[in-house]
Amino acid sequence: ADQSMAMIAGFTPKHLTCLLDGLTLAGCMREDLFRSAMDEYIRLGSVGGRQRQMMLSRVLFAAMLERPNMLADAPPAWQALLSRSEHAPMDAPVRPYHRELATCARALSLVGART
């Protein structure tokens, strides 16, 4: 992540999206890298195709659910992107299979599993 921070200005919008998506999926998002990548993505102004939009939506949705503090004081330039995820529920309604999933998460010793 340190190397990414040092070279963030050289990334294309596609590279930035892939970086953020990979870090989100790996569960190791750093706030400074997230903010720098988002600022650079918005500065470049490229929306991209459907696949990139879906990846960025996944990143923003995960940030909103898992790290809302990263988005709490988001600059005005981010608002268009954040508005895509604003109607997402913060907690899903309890379903019958949630208890079973929680049991599996505990059995697998998954860190951060909400039970």
C-alpha positions in Angstrom: 0.0 0.0 0.0 2.9 2.4 0.6 4.1 1.9 -3.0 0.6 2.6 -4.2 0.5 5.9 -2.2 3.8 7.0 -3.7 2.6 6.3 -7.3 -1.1 7.2 -7.0 -0.8 10.1 -9.5 0.3 7.7 -12.2 -2.7 5.4 -11.9 -5.5 5.4 -14.5 -9.1 5.4 -13.3 -9.2 1.7 -14.1 -6.1 1.0 -12.0 -7.5 3.1 -9.1 -10.7 1.1 -9.2 -8.9 -2.2 -9.3 -6.7 -1.2 -6.4 -9.6 -0.1 -4.2 -11.6 -3.1 -5.1 -8.7 -5.5 -4.3 -8.0 -3.8 -1.0 -11.7 -3.9 -0.2 -12.0 -7.6 -1.0 -8.9 -8.4 1.0 -10.2 -6.4 4.0 -7.1 -4.2 4.3 -8.2 -0.7 3.3 -6.1 2.1 4.6 -7.9 5.4 5.1 -5.1 7.5 3.6 -4.9 5.3 0.5 -8.7 5.3 0.1 -8.9 9.1 0.3 -6.0 9.6 -2.1 -7.3 7.1 -4.6 -10.8 8.6 -4.5 -9.5 12.1 -4.9 -7.4 11.1 -7.9 -10.3 9.1 -9.4 -12.6 12.1 -9.2 -9.9 14.4 -10.5 -9.4 12.2 -13.6 -13.2 12.4 -14.2 -13.6 9.1 -16.0 -16.8 7.1 -15.2 -15.8 4.0 -17.1 -17.9 1.1 -18.2 -20.4 -1.0 -16.3 -17.8 -3.3 -14.8 -15.8 -0.4 -13.4 -18.9 1.2 -12.0 -19.9 -2.0 -10.3 -16.5 -2.4 -8.8 -16.5 1.2 -7.4 -20.1 0.7 -6.1 -18.8 -2.4 -4.2 -16.0 -0.4 -2.7 -18.2 2.4 -1.6 -20.9 0.0 -0.3 -18.2 -1.9 1.7 -16.8 1.4 3.0 -20.2 2.6 4.0 -21.0 -0.6 5.9 -17.6 -1.5 7.4 -15.9 1.9 7.8 -18.5 4.7 7.8 -16.0 7.0 9.6 -14.0 7.1 6.3 -17.0 8.7 4.6 -18.2 10.8 7.4 -16.4 14.0 6.4 -16.2 13.3 2.6 -15.5 16.3 0.5 -18.3 17.7 -1.7 -16.6 16.3 -4.8 -17.4 12.8 -3.6 -21.1 13.3 -3.2 -22.1 12.1 -6.7 -20.3 8.8 -6.1 -21.5 8.4 -2.6 -25.1 9.0 -3.6 -25.1 5.7 -5.4 -24.9 3.9 -2.1 -26.9 6.2 0.1 -30.0 4.0 0.0 -28.2 0.9 1.0 -29.4 -0.5 4.4 -26.9 -0.4 7.2 -28.1 -3.7 8.6 -29.9 -6.4 6.8 -33.1 -7.8 8.3 -32.6 -11.0 10.3 -33.1 -14.0 8.1 -33.3 -17.7 9.2 -30.0 -18.6 7.7 -28.0 -15.8 9.5 -27.6 -17.9 12.7 -26.1 -20.8 10.6 -23.7 -18.4 8.8 -22.6 -17.0 12.2 -21.9 -20.5 13.4 -19.9 -21.2 10.3 -17.9 -17.9 10.8 -17.1 -18.8 14.4 -16.0 -22.3 13.4 -13.7 -20.9 10.8 -12.4 -18.3 13.3 -13.2 -15.4 10.9 -12.0 -12.1 12.3 -14.7 -9.5 12.3 -17.6 -11.9 11.8 -20.6 -10.2 13.3 -22.5 -12.7 15.5 
